[in-house]
Amino acid sequence: MSVDLAFDEQELLPAVAQDAETGDVLMLAYVSEAAFEKTRETGYAHYYSRSREELWKKGGSSGHTQEIEEIRVDCDGDAILYLVDQESGACHTGYESCFHRTPDGEVVGERVFDPDEVYE
């Protein structure tokens, strides 16, 4: 049995990437149907960039890929969870997780790479 996915009016679903080993939430992005199918086909996380309006493979330019361990769908079919094996940091700012700050701006996450060295 296959689950029906409830894509929104922009034909996107929110996708949470979670470290399969530690349980840490790494990032939130969006997937189109094509990105979701590419993820299932390749075993690596693909997303849809709303700002660039294009499909992209996580780690395509940085090498910081997300290998899919498992995919889960929420009860309403309108959000997905990628359980991943993250290569280096998930955040383009160099942190392990995009969720590395408190609301007061305190940095609580670990920087694991220098973005100036990765993104030239």
Steps between C-alpha positions, in 0.01 A plus 500: 500500500627844409423819694343792314705814547313829543716754316402863569379757244861557384528121459751476786529311829710601802778249564686471828847344488594322822827326580416129501762423767469790746141610441613863458282708269732628228287712271162576349457535125234434239455223247312493174367173365806482271740561792325234707519246216868585437570442870332158490676412174854598607498450878626857553293799614372731229301815566330781313642850541217750521738793450678352196190310383697184428562149624830451685694215655611570856879521487511552124750785532640441850528122500301498828246245383213339685475127442146385569463234768120515515211720385192555713175679419289678761142400579344754260743430215596866489854482641787256473795401714833395354711298743848559360867428529635856472846553352657791697268789585147545370491880524648713222638733772733224621303361792404139556133602514310798362343523846815627672367820667260592775236773445738737683775435245716282722689244294450157655604281208837388378663649190651208310630668184597842364247601233755734335719199427210287371299749294729701276 
